[in-house]
Amino acid sequence: MAGIEAAEEMTPEQLEAMAGGELLKGEAGYFLQVRNTRRSSARLKEAIVGNNLDIALCILSAQQRHYCVWKECDEDSTNTESGSQLKGVGRLADQCQDALVQLGTFLASSHAPDEYAARLPSLQELLHDYHVDADVAFFLHRPVIAQKITSKYDALKKNLDNKTETPETSIIRYSECAKHALEPIVQSVTPLLPSRVWEDISPEFYVTFWSLSMYDLRVPEESYNREIERLKNAAANAAKDTSQGSKGKKEQERFLTLAEKLQEEKRRQEEHVARVSARLRRECAGWFPARAVKSAKNETVTRLMQLCLFPRCVFTPTDALYCAQFVHTVHALKTPNFSTLLCYDRLFCDITYSVMSCTEGEAARYGTFLCKVLGTAMRWHGDRNVFQSECAHYPGFVTKYRVSNQFSEANDHVGYENYRHVCHKWHYKITKAMVVCLDSGDYVQIRNALIVLIRVLPHFPVLEKLSQIIGRKVEKVKEEEKTQRQDLYILATSYSGQLRSRVSSMMEESEFHQVLDKHSVASGVSVSLVSTAKEDTNVVKQDSEAGGSPPQPPENNKRDSRGSDRRREEVDREKEGKRDSHISSKSDKDRLKEEGRRKERSPRERSHRYRENRTKCSGGRARALAFRAHHAAPELVTNGLRVVLFLKILSSHLATNTLAAVIEDISDV
């Protein structure tokens, strides 16, 4: 009745238009023209508001969305077919979600801003008293927050002399208005979450994320230009048609007037986005506290995903695009203490549980989010110049964190080839997650995996080998579900046809990234940079690129080698001193003497002795691995003396000592 449509089946062009103003949404975002529903919209508003059902229906829809998932099943439901109950519950949750979004959008657009704000409960009441989640509460309050900031800014602008107005003063004034409007919300939200949450992300960042929309971050210039061009062509066609007489002239004037209004709306949005960007640039330094430097690899990204990204990216398709754009905005602002690389790594590396926990509608929205993020990652992957200009010297691609936040060294940032290796890892991880879901035999997992694969098809898969793996799994699903679950068979058939149409554009692995041989991998070239970063709890380090750094002079190499040997000998002597203090029996002293004699043997003697004893001792394969690690230990000095000591102790104890002795010596390190 109101012309507010569910956005699930919108085309990419329509979704892009939904990031614009109200006029662009009405002309290019919806299938129906909003002007054709004005009378029915007024009747619907009168029926809902007249009986005080507007806010009550929104709150009940939000509560029912969770109640239908968690309520206990009836006794008769135990006899239903496996999977049918989950299917029905998921459909009911999606219907509640669609009704909530349509009703909230209708109320915000049909009410005057002051009237809507007066009828809506406060944000704290929605979160605390009505037990509404943050995604729904901020969805209802977002128009009110935007109106408060805009009205305050316009009021201050009218009272000042426009001649003395400068861009800097305008930005400062807008930031003050935003702070004045958001400060009460920050104070009301802070007690609702545990205090340890605010040690990783600030309350200001949390409120900023939930209060903004796609309209605030980006101007859909292509949608505006496309719609303006369409209106101009329609006006020209109406002028050529002389059969309608005066009616054709009126149509021409209407089209031209509408095109001018779109031009004005585009100009206003460009000014608004510029003010918001400047405000975010001023505030981003305090979004992630200094403590986040130590926890950048885990807690900060975890809080961001749990409290911000995942709840909102599955709310509406527009919110899915907003989440992807917001992460890119945080990266582009060069936000301190935020790692874009690790955030993307967490998003891509294990999506199995995220996919299987979605309803059908949420899976589609989650796929839209992944497609947008993958598009950004692949744009950096495809062009070295784009990577150098947008990533190379940004804090989001730093791999070594320091307290001073100064990243002057060249090896502090990820190189282009290493980034391409990481992209290859991400594609492999996504493939692995999809294969797990497709092989599970579970209805929900197979359905959601196929929905996500359809959504991310523009950017995944792009490797021929991974495409063949997914294609075989989808064909297997088609064969198994052809006579069983027809909806899965239809989804699999649809995706299989779309995948085959993209076979010609698939890439070989050598085109995707620089394939490394075994010798390069053994010499320390990192293929999976982010995996190495996760294993280190204090510092995220990047190995050197393949052939990327020039060789050092021989004298420097010798000096570094001698320094490394001296440091290793000092650590060995210190460790031996500690071990002597723990000796309490003659057998322990004999064991240490034997260990010292083994260390003094030359590598050739150790190798010869190892070959003689390999056939005599059991567990030869384990000791062979320890032997190789023992001889490779001197090459790993640059990666930390702890690794050297660990490998030495392990290799020297596996042949003769018990596991308890190995653990005791390792604990000393």
C-alpha positions as CSV (number, residue, x, y, z in Angstrom):
1,M,0.0,0.0,0.0
2,A,2.8,2.4,0.9
3,G,5.2,1.5,-2.0
4,I,7.9,0.3,0.5
5,E,9.1,-2.9,-1.0
6,A,11.2,-5.7,0.5
7,A,14.8,-5.2,-0.8
8,E,15.7,-8.9,-1.1
9,E,15.2,-9.3,-4.8
10,M,16.5,-5.9,-5.9
11,T,19.1,-5.6,-8.7
12,P,22.6,-4.3,-8.0
13,E,21.6,-1.0,-9.6
14,Q,18.6,-0.6,-7.3
15,L,20.7,-1.4,-4.3
16,E,23.2,1.3,-5.3
17,A,20.3,3.8,-5.8
18,M,19.1,3.1,-2.2
19,A,22.3,4.8,-1.0
20,G,21.0,8.1,-2.3
21,G,18.4,10.6,-1.2
22,E,14.6,10.1,-1.0
23,L,14.0,11.3,-4.5
24,L,16.6,8.9,-6.0
25,K,15.1,6.0,-4.0
26,G,11.7,6.8,-5.3
27,E,12.8,7.0,-8.9
28,A,15.4,4.3,-9.2
29,G,15.3,2.2,-6.0
30,Y,11.8,0.8,-6.0
31,F,9.9,-1.1,-8.7
32,L,6.8,1.0,-8.2
33,Q,6.6,4.7,-8.4
34,V,6.0,6.2,-4.9
35,R,3.8,9.0,-6.3
36,N,1.2,6.3,-7.3
37,T,0.8,5.2,-3.7
38,R,0.3,8.5,-1.9
39,R,-3.4,8.1,-1.3
40,S,-3.1,4.6,0.0
41,S,-0.1,5.6,2.2
42,A,-2.1,8.3,3.8
43,R,-5.0,5.9,4.6
44,L,-2.5,3.3,6.0
45,K,-0.9,6.0,8.2
46,E,-4.3,7.1,9.5
47,A,-5.3,3.5,10.4
48,I,-2.1,2.7,12.2
49,V,-1.4,6.0,14.0
50,G,-5.0,6.6,14.9
51,N,-5.0,3.4,17.0
52,N,-1.5,3.9,18.4
53,L,-0.3,0.8,16.7
54,D,2.8,2.2,14.9
55,I,5.5,1.8,17.5
56,A,3.8,-1.1,19.2
57,L,3.9,-3.1,15.9
58,C,7.6,-2.4,15.4
59,I,8.5,-3.5,18.9
60,L,6.3,-6.7,18.7
61,S,7.8,-7.6,15.3
62,A,11.3,-7.2,16.7
63,Q,10.5,-9.4,19.7
64,Q,8.6,-12.0,17.6
65,R,11.6,-12.3,15.3
66,H,13.6,-13.9,18.1
67,Y,10.7,-15.5,19.9
68,C,9.8,-17.7,16.9
69,V,13.4,-19.0,16.9
70,W,13.9,-19.7,20.6
71,K,10.4,-20.8,21.7
72,E,10.0,-24.5,22.7
73,C,8.7,-26.8,20.0
74,D,5.3,-28.5,20.5
75,E,5.1,-32.1,21.3
76,D,3.6,-32.9,17.9
77,S,6.6,-31.3,16.1
78,T,8.8,-34.3,17.0
79,N,7.0,-36.3,14.3
80,T,7.7,-33.8,11.5
81,E,10.2,-34.5,8.8
82,S,13.8,-33.7,9.5
83,G,14.7,-30.2,8.4
84,S,11.1,-29.1,7.8
85,Q,10.8,-27.5,11.2
86,L,14.0,-25.4,10.8
87,K,12.8,-24.4,7.3
88,G,9.5,-23.2,8.7
89,V,11.0,-21.3,11.6
90,G,13.5,-19.6,9.3
91,R,10.8,-18.5,6.9
92,L,8.8,-17.1,9.8
93,A,11.8,-15.2,11.1
94,D,12.4,-13.7,7.7
95,Q,8.8,-12.7,7.4
96,C,9.0,-10.9,10.7
97,Q,12.2,-9.2,9.6
98,D,10.7,-8.0,6.3
99,A,7.6,-6.7,8.0
100,L,9.7,-4.8,10.6
101,V,11.9,-3.2,8.0
102,Q,8.9,-2.2,5.8
103,L,7.0,-0.8,8.7
104,G,9.9,1.1,10.2
105,T,10.8,2.6,6.8
106,F,7.2,3.6,6.2
107,L,6.8,5.3,9.6
108,A,10.1,7.3,9.2
109,S,9.1,8.5,5.7
110,S,5.4,9.3,6.4
111,H,5.8,11.1,9.7
112,A,7.3,14.6,10.2
113,P,10.7,14.4,11.9
114,D,9.5,16.0,15.2
115,E,6.3,13.9,15.2
116,Y,8.2,10.7,14.7
117,A,10.8,11.5,17.4
118,A,8.0,12.3,19.9
119,R,6.2,9.0,19.3
120,L,9.4,6.8,19.5
121,P,10.7,5.6,22.9
122,S,14.2,6.5,23.8
123,L,17.1,4.3,22.7
124,Q,17.8,3.2,26.3
125,E,14.2,2.2,26.8
126,L,14.2,0.1,23.6
127,L,17.5,-1.6,24.6
128,H,16.9,-2.1,28.3
129,D,13.1,-2.1,28.9
130,Y,11.8,-3.7,25.7
131,H,14.9,-6.0,25.2
132,V,15.2,-5.0,21.6
133,D,18.5,-5.7,19.9
134,A,20.9,-2.9,18.9
135,D,20.2,-3.4,15.2
136,V,16.5,-2.8,15.5
137,A,16.8,0.0,18.1
138,F,19.3,2.0,16.0
139,F,17.3,1.2,12.8
140,L,14.3,3.0,14.4
141,H,16.3,5.9,15.8
142,R,18.7,6.5,12.9
143,P,16.4,9.0,11.2
144,V,15.9,10.9,14.5
145,I,19.7,11.1,15.1
146,A,20.3,12.4,11.5
147,Q,17.6,14.9,11.9
148,K,18.9,16.2,15.2
149,I,22.4,16.8,13.7
150,T,21.1,18.4,10.6
151,S,18.7,20.7,12.3
152,K,21.3,21.8,14.8
153,Y,23.8,22.5,12.1
154,D,21.3,24.5,9.9
155,A,20.3,26.6,12.9
156,L,23.9,27.5,13.7
157,K,24.6,28.2,10.0
158,K,21.7,30.7,9.8
159,N,22.9,32.7,12.8
160,L,26.3,33.2,11.4
161,D,27.6,35.4,8.6
162,N,28.0,33.4,5.4
163,K,30.8,35.7,4.2
164,T,33.1,34.6,7.1
165,E,32.2,30.9,6.6
166,T,35.2,28.7,5.6
167,P,35.3,25.0,5.0
168,E,37.3,24.4,8.2
169,T,34.9,26.3,10.4
170,S,32.0,24.5,8.7
171,I,33.5,21.1,9.5
172,I,34.3,22.1,13.1
173,R,30.7,23.3,13.6
174,Y,29.3,20.1,12.1
175,S,31.5,18.0,14.4
176,E,30.3,19.9,17.4
177,C,26.7,19.4,16.4
178,A,27.3,15.7,15.9
179,K,29.0,15.4,19.3
180,H,26.1,17.3,21.0
181,A,23.6,14.9,19.5
182,L,25.5,11.7,20.1
183,E,26.8,12.3,23.6
184,P,23.6,11.3,25.4
185,I,23.4,8.1,23.3
186,V,27.0,7.3,24.2
187,Q,26.3,7.7,27.9
188,S,23.2,5.6,27.7
189,V,24.8,2.8,25.7
190,T,28.0,2.5,27.8
191,P,26.4,0.7,30.9
192,L,24.6,-1.8,28.7
193,L,27.8,-3.7,27.7
194,P,30.6,-5.1,29.9
195,S,33.4,-2.7,30.7
196,R,36.0,-5.0,29.1
197,V,34.3,-4.4,25.7
198,W,35.2,-0.7,25.9
199,E,38.9,-1.7,26.4
200,D,39.0,-2.8,22.7
201,I,36.6,-0.4,21.0
202,S,35.4,2.9,22.3
203,P,31.7,3.7,22.9
204,E,32.0,6.6,20.4
205,F,33.0,4.2,17.7
206,Y,30.1,1.9,18.6
207,V,27.6,4.7,18.4
208,T,29.1,6.1,15.2
209,F,28.9,2.8,13.4
210,W,25.3,2.2,14.3
211,S,24.1,5.8,13.8
212,L,25.4,6.3,10.2
213,S,24.0,4.9,7.0
214,M,25.1,4.4,3.4
215,Y,23.8,7.9,2.6
216,D,26.5,9.3,4.9
217,L,29.5,7.5,3.5
218,R,29.2,7.5,-0.3
219,V,27.4,9.3,-3.1
220,P,26.0,6.9,-5.8
221,E,27.1,9.1,-8.7
222,E,26.4,6.4,-11.3
223,S,22.8,6.1,-10.2
224,Y,22.3,9.8,-10.2
225,N,23.9,10.3,-13.6
226,R,22.0,7.3,-15.0
227,E,18.6,8.5,-13.7
228,I,19.2,12.1,-14.8
229,E,20.2,10.9,-18.3
230,R,17.0,8.8,-18.5
231,L,14.8,11.7,-17.5
232,K,16.5,14.0,-20.1
233,N,15.9,11.4,-22.8
234,A,12.3,11.0,-21.7
235,A,11.9,14.8,-21.9
236,A,13.4,14.8,-25.4
237,N,11.1,12.0,-26.6
238,A,8.1,13.8,-25.1
239,A,9.0,17.0,-27.0
240,K,9.2,15.1,-30.3
241,D,5.8,13.5,-29.8
242,T,3.4,16.1,-31.2
243,S,0.4,13.8,-31.1
244,Q,-0.4,14.5,-27.4
245,G,-0.4,18.3,-27.8
246,S,-0.3,20.2,-24.5
247,K,-0.1,16.9,-22.5
248,G,3.3,16.1,-24.1
249,K,4.6,19.6,-23.1
250,K,3.6,19.1,-19.5
251,E,5.3,15.7,-19.4
252,Q,8.5,17.3,-20.8
253,E,8.4,20.0,-18.1
254,R,7.8,17.4,-15.4
255,F,10.8,15.3,-16.6
256,L,13.1,18.3,-16.7
257,T,12.0,19.5,-13.3
258,L,12.6,16.1,-11.8
259,A,16.1,16.0,-13.4
260,E,16.9,19.4,-11.8
261,K,15.7,18.2,-8.4
262,L,17.9,15.1,-8.7
263,Q,20.9,17.4,-9.5
264,E,20.2,19.4,-6.4
265,E,19.8,16.3,-4.3
266,K,23.1,15.0,-5.6
267,R,24.8,18.3,-4.7
268,R,23.4,18.3,-1.2
269,Q,24.5,14.7,-0.6
270,E,28.0,15.5,-1.8
271,E,28.3,18.3,0.7
272,H,26.9,16.1,3.4
273,V,29.3,13.2,2.7
274,A,32.3,15.7,2.7
275,R,31.2,17.0,6.2
276,V,30.8,13.4,7.5
277,S,34.1,12.3,6.2
278,A,35.9,15.3,7.7
279,R,34.1,14.6,11.1
280,L,35.2,10.9,11.0
281,R,38.8,11.9,10.2
282,R,38.8,14.1,13.3
283,E,37.3,11.4,15.6
284,C,39.0,8.2,14.3
285,A,42.1,8.6,16.4
286,G,40.1,7.7,19.6
287,W,38.1,4.8,18.1
288,F,40.4,2.0,19.2
289,P,42.2,2.6,22.5
290,A,46.0,2.2,22.9
291,R,45.5,-1.1,24.5
292,A,44.2,-2.3,21.2
293,V,47.8,-2.4,19.9
294,K,48.4,-5.5,21.9
295,S,45.1,-7.1,21.0
296,A,44.9,-6.0,17.4
297,K,45.1,-9.6,16.2
298,N,42.2,-10.9,18.2
299,E,40.1,-8.9,20.6
300,T,39.6,-5.7,18.6
301,V,38.6,-7.5,15.4
302,T,36.4,-9.9,17.5
303,R,34.5,-7.1,19.1
304,L,34.0,-5.4,15.8
305,M,32.6,-8.5,14.2
306,Q,30.4,-9.6,17.1
307,L,29.0,-6.2,18.1
308,C,28.9,-4.3,14.8
309,L,29.6,-6.1,11.5
310,F,27.7,-9.4,11.7
311,P,24.5,-8.1,13.4
312,R,24.1,-5.4,10.9
313,C,25.3,-7.0,7.7
314,V,22.4,-9.5,7.9
315,F,19.7,-6.9,8.7
316,T,19.0,-5.5,5.2
317,P,20.9,-5.7,1.9
318,T,21.6,-1.9,2.2
319,D,23.1,-2.5,5.6
320,A,25.2,-5.3,4.1
321,L,26.7,-2.8,1.7
322,Y,27.1,-0.3,4.4
323,C,29.2,-2.7,6.6
324,A,31.6,-3.4,3.7
325,Q,31.8,0.3,2.9
326,F,32.4,1.3,6.6
327,V,35.4,-1.1,6.9
328,H,36.9,0.4,3.8
329,T,36.2,3.9,5.2
330,V,38.0,3.0,8.5
331,H,40.9,1.8,6.4
332,A,41.0,4.9,4.1
333,L,41.0,7.2,7.2
334,K,44.2,5.6,8.3
335,T,42.7,4.8,11.7
336,P,45.3,4.0,14.3
337,N,45.4,0.6,16.0
338,F,43.2,-1.0,13.3
339,S,44.4,-3.8,11.0
340,T,42.4,-4.0,7.8
341,L,44.4,-7.1,6.8
342,L,43.6,-9.0,9.9
343,C,39.9,-7.9,9.8
344,Y,39.6,-9.2,6.2
345,D,41.4,-12.4,7.3
346,R,38.9,-13.0,10.1
347,L,36.0,-12.4,7.7
348,F,37.2,-14.9,5.1
349,C,39.1,-17.6,6.9
350,D,36.2,-19.5,8.5
351,I,32.8,-18.7,7.3
352,T,31.3,-22.1,7.9
353,Y,29.6,-21.3,11.2
354,S,28.4,-17.9,10.0
355,V,26.8,-19.5,6.9
356,M,25.1,-22.4,8.7
357,S,23.6,-20.1,11.4
358,C,21.7,-17.9,8.9
359,T,18.1,-18.0,7.7
360,E,17.5,-18.0,4.0
361,G,17.1,-14.2,3.9
362,E,20.1,-13.6,6.2
363,A,22.3,-15.9,4.0
364,A,21.4,-13.8,0.9
365,R,22.4,-10.6,2.8
366,Y,25.5,-12.2,4.2
367,G,26.5,-13.2,0.7
368,T,26.0,-9.6,-0.5
369,F,28.3,-8.4,2.3
370,L,31.0,-10.9,1.3
371,C,30.7,-10.0,-2.3
372,K,31.3,-6.3,-1.6
373,V,34.3,-7.0,0.7
374,L,35.7,-9.5,-1.9
375,G,35.3,-6.9,-4.6
376,T,37.5,-4.4,-2.6
377,A,40.1,-7.1,-1.9
378,M,40.2,-8.2,-5.5
379,R,40.5,-4.6,-6.7
380,W,43.7,-4.2,-4.7
381,H,44.8,-7.6,-5.9
382,G,44.4,-6.9,-9.6
383,D,46.4,-3.7,-9.9
384,R,49.8,-3.0,-8.3
385,N,49.3,0.8,-8.7
386,V,46.0,0.7,-6.9
387,F,47.5,-1.3,-4.1
388,Q,50.5,1.1,-3.8
389,S,48.2,4.1,-3.6
390,E,45.5,2.7,-1.3
391,C,47.2,0.1,0.9
392,A,51.0,0.2,0.8
393,H,51.7,2.8,3.4
394,Y,48.4,2.6,5.4
395,P,48.2,1.5,9.1
396,G,45.7,-1.1,8.1
397,F,48.4,-3.1,6.3
398,V,51.1,-2.8,8.9
399,T,52.5,-6.1,10.1
400,K,54.7,-4.9,13.0
401,Y,53.1,-2.9,15.8
402,R,55.0,-0.4,17.9
403,V,53.9,1.7,20.8
404,S,54.9,4.9,19.0
405,N,52.6,4.1,16.0
406,Q,55.5,5.1,13.7
407,F,55.8,2.8,10.7
408,S,58.8,4.2,8.8
409,E,60.6,0.9,8.0
410,A,59.9,-0.6,4.6
411,N,59.4,-4.1,6.0
412,D,56.7,-2.9,8.4
413,H,54.1,-3.1,5.7
414,V,52.7,-5.9,3.5
415,G,54.2,-6.0,0.0
416,Y,52.1,-6.5,-3.1
417,E,53.2,-10.1,-3.8
418,N,52.7,-11.1,-0.2
419,Y,49.2,-9.6,-0.3
420,R,48.4,-11.7,-3.4
421,H,49.6,-14.8,-1.5
422,V,47.1,-13.8,1.3
423,C,44.3,-13.4,-1.3
424,H,45.0,-16.9,-2.5
425,K,44.8,-18.2,1.0
426,W,41.4,-16.4,1.4
427,H,40.0,-18.0,-1.7
428,Y,41.2,-21.4,-0.6
429,K,39.6,-20.9,2.9
430,I,36.2,-19.9,1.4
431,T,36.3,-22.9,-0.9
432,K,37.0,-25.2,2.0
433,A,34.1,-23.7,4.0
434,M,31.7,-24.1,1.1
435,V,32.8,-27.7,0.5
436,V,32.2,-28.5,4.2
437,C,28.6,-27.1,3.9
438,L,27.9,-28.9,0.6
439,D,29.1,-32.2,1.9
440,S,27.3,-32.0,5.2
441,G,24.0,-33.4,3.9
442,D,22.1,-30.9,6.1
443,Y,19.4,-29.0,4.4
444,V,20.1,-25.6,5.9
445,Q,23.9,-25.8,5.3
446,I,23.5,-26.8,1.7
447,R,20.9,-24.2,1.0
448,N,22.8,-21.3,2.6
449,A,26.0,-22.3,0.9
450,L,24.4,-22.3,-2.5
451,I,22.8,-18.9,-1.8
452,V,26.1,-17.4,-0.7
453,L,27.9,-18.9,-3.7
454,I,25.3,-17.3,-6.0
455,R,25.8,-13.9,-4.3
456,V,29.6,-13.9,-4.4
457,L,29.8,-15.2,-8.0
458,P,31.1,-11.9,-9.5
459,H,34.4,-12.3,-7.4
460,F,34.5,-15.9,-6.4
461,P,35.7,-18.4,-7.6
462,V,38.2,-16.9,-10.0
463,L,40.8,-19.7,-9.9
464,E,40.2,-22.5,-12.3
465,K,41.2,-25.3,-9.8
466,L,38.9,-24.0,-7.1
467,S,36.1,-23.6,-9.6
468,Q,36.4,-27.2,-10.6
469,I,36.3,-28.4,-7.0
470,I,33.1,-26.4,-6.2
471,G,31.6,-27.5,-9.5
472,R,32.0,-31.1,-8.7
473,K,30.4,-30.7,-5.3
474,V,27.5,-28.8,-6.8
475,E,27.0,-31.6,-9.3
476,K,27.0,-34.1,-6.5
477,V,24.3,-32.1,-4.7
478,K,22.2,-32.1,-7.9
479,E,22.4,-35.8,-8.3
480,E,21.5,-36.5,-4.7
481,E,18.7,-34.0,-4.4
482,K,17.1,-34.5,-7.8
483,T,14.4,-36.7,-6.4
484,Q,14.6,-35.7,-2.8
485,R,14.6,-32.0,-2.1
486,Q,13.5,-30.1,-5.2
487,D,14.3,-26.6,-3.9
488,L,18.0,-27.6,-3.3
489,Y,18.1,-29.2,-6.8
490,I,16.8,-25.9,-8.3
491,L,19.3,-23.8,-6.4
492,A,22.2,-26.1,-7.4
493,T,21.1,-26.2,-11.1
494,S,20.9,-22.4,-11.1
495,Y,24.4,-21.9,-9.7
496,S,25.9,-24.6,-11.9
497,G,24.7,-22.9,-15.0
498,Q,26.0,-19.5,-13.9
499,L,29.3,-21.0,-12.9
500,R,29.8,-22.7,-16.3
501,S,29.2,-19.3,-18.0
502,R,32.2,-17.9,-16.2
503,V,34.7,-20.7,-17.0
504,S,36.3,-18.7,-19.7
505,S,37.3,-15.9,-17.3
506,M,38.9,-18.2,-14.7
507,M,42.6,-17.8,-13.9
508,E,45.5,-20.2,-13.4
509,E,47.2,-20.1,-10.1
510,S,50.4,-18.7,-11.7
511,E,48.3,-15.7,-12.9
512,F,46.7,-15.1,-9.5
513,H,49.9,-14.9,-7.5
514,Q,53.6,-15.8,-7.8
515,V,53.8,-19.5,-7.2
516,L,56.7,-20.4,-4.8
517,D,58.7,-23.5,-5.1
518,K,59.8,-25.6,-2.1
519,H,63.2,-24.0,-2.0
520,S,61.7,-20.5,-1.7
521,V,59.3,-21.6,1.0
522,A,62.2,-23.3,3.0
523,S,64.3,-20.1,2.8
524,G,61.7,-18.1,4.7
525,V,59.3,-16.7,2.2
526,S,55.9,-16.3,3.8
527,V,53.0,-17.6,1.7
528,S,50.4,-17.0,4.4
529,L,51.3,-13.8,6.1
530,V,48.2,-13.5,8.3
531,S,48.5,-17.1,9.6
532,T,52.0,-16.3,10.8
533,A,50.6,-13.1,12.4
534,K,48.0,-15.0,14.4
535,E,50.5,-17.3,16.0
536,D,52.5,-14.4,17.5
537,T,50.8,-12.9,20.5
538,N,52.9,-9.8,20.8
539,V,54.2,-8.7,17.4
540,V,52.8,-9.2,13.8
541,K,55.8,-9.8,11.6
542,Q,56.1,-10.1,7.9
543,D,58.7,-12.3,6.2
544,S,60.5,-10.7,3.3
545,E,59.0,-10.8,-0.2
546,A,60.4,-13.2,-2.7
547,G,63.4,-11.4,-4.1
548,G,62.0,-8.1,-2.8
549,S,64.9,-6.9,-0.6
550,P,68.4,-6.4,-2.0
551,P,71.1,-8.7,-0.6
552,Q,73.3,-7.3,2.2
553,P,77.0,-6.8,1.7
554,P,79.2,-9.8,2.7
555,E,80.7,-8.0,5.7
556,N,77.3,-7.2,7.1
557,N,76.2,-10.8,6.7
558,K,79.3,-12.1,8.5
559,R,78.9,-9.5,11.3
560,D,75.2,-10.5,11.7
561,S,76.1,-14.2,11.6
562,R,78.8,-13.7,14.3
563,G,76.5,-11.6,16.4
564,S,73.7,-14.2,16.1
565,D,76.2,-17.0,17.1
566,R,77.3,-15.0,20.1
567,R,73.8,-14.4,21.2
568,R,72.9,-18.0,20.8
569,E,75.9,-19.1,22.8
570,E,75.1,-16.7,25.6
571,V,71.5,-17.9,25.7
572,D,72.8,-21.5,25.7
573,R,75.2,-20.8,28.6
574,E,72.5,-19.0,30.6
575,K,70.1,-21.9,30.0
576,E,72.7,-24.5,31.1
577,G,73.3,-22.5,34.2
578,K,69.7,-22.6,35.1
579,R,69.6,-26.3,34.4
580,D,72.6,-26.9,36.7
581,S,70.7,-25.3,39.5
582,H,67.9,-27.8,39.2
583,I,70.2,-30.9,39.2
584,S,69.6,-33.0,42.3
585,S,71.0,-36.4,41.3
586,K,74.0,-38.0,39.6
587,S,71.9,-39.3,36.7
588,D,70.8,-35.8,35.8
589,K,74.4,-34.7,35.7
590,D,75.4,-37.6,33.5
591,R,72.5,-36.8,31.2
592,L,73.6,-33.2,30.8
593,K,77.2,-34.2,30.1
594,E,76.0,-36.5,27.4
595,E,73.9,-33.7,26.0
596,G,76.9,-31.4,26.0
597,R,79.0,-33.9,24.1
598,R,76.2,-34.2,21.5
599,K,76.2,-30.4,21.0
600,E,80.0,-30.3,20.5
601,R,79.9,-32.9,17.7
602,S,80.2,-31.5,14.2
603,P,77.1,-31.6,11.9
604,R,78.8,-34.3,9.7
605,E,79.4,-36.5,12.8
606,R,75.8,-36.0,14.0
607,S,74.6,-36.9,10.5
608,H,76.7,-40.0,10.3
609,R,75.7,-41.1,13.8
610,Y,72.0,-40.5,13.0
611,R,72.2,-42.7,9.9
612,E,73.7,-45.5,11.9
613,N,71.0,-45.4,14.6
614,R,68.1,-44.7,12.3
615,T,67.4,-48.4,11.7
616,K,68.0,-49.5,15.3
617,C,65.6,-47.1,17.0
618,S,61.9,-47.0,16.9
619,G,60.0,-43.9,15.9
620,G,62.5,-43.2,13.1
621,R,60.3,-40.8,11.3
622,A,59.8,-38.5,14.3
623,R,63.5,-38.4,15.0
624,A,64.2,-37.7,11.3
625,L,62.0,-34.7,11.4
626,A,63.7,-33.5,14.6
627,F,67.1,-34.0,12.9
628,R,66.1,-31.8,10.0
629,A,64.8,-29.2,12.4
630,H,68.0,-29.4,14.4
631,H,70.1,-28.6,11.4
632,A,67.8,-25.9,10.2
633,A,67.8,-24.2,13.5
634,P,70.8,-21.8,12.8
635,E,68.9,-20.4,9.8
636,L,65.9,-19.4,12.0
637,V,67.9,-17.2,14.4
638,T,66.4,-14.1,12.8
639,N,62.9,-15.3,13.6
640,G,63.7,-15.5,17.4
641,L,66.0,-17.4,19.7
642,R,63.1,-19.1,21.3
643,V,62.5,-21.1,18.2
644,V,66.2,-22.2,18.1
645,L,66.2,-23.3,21.7
646,F,63.0,-25.2,21.3
647,L,64.2,-27.1,18.3
648,K,67.6,-27.9,19.9
649,I,66.0,-29.3,23.0
650,L,63.4,-31.3,21.1
651,S,66.0,-32.8,18.7
652,S,68.5,-33.6,21.5
653,H,65.9,-35.3,23.7
654,L,63.8,-37.3,21.4
655,A,66.4,-40.0,20.8
656,T,67.3,-40.8,24.5
657,N,65.1,-39.0,27.0
658,T,61.6,-39.3,28.2
659,L,58.7,-36.9,27.3
660,A,58.8,-35.5,30.8
661,A,62.4,-34.4,30.4
662,V,61.5,-32.7,27.1
663,I,58.6,-30.8,28.7
664,E,60.7,-29.8,31.6
665,D,63.4,-28.3,29.4
666,I,61.0,-26.6,27.1
667,S,59.2,-25.0,30.1
668,D,62.6,-23.4,31.1
669,V,62.7,-21.6,27.7
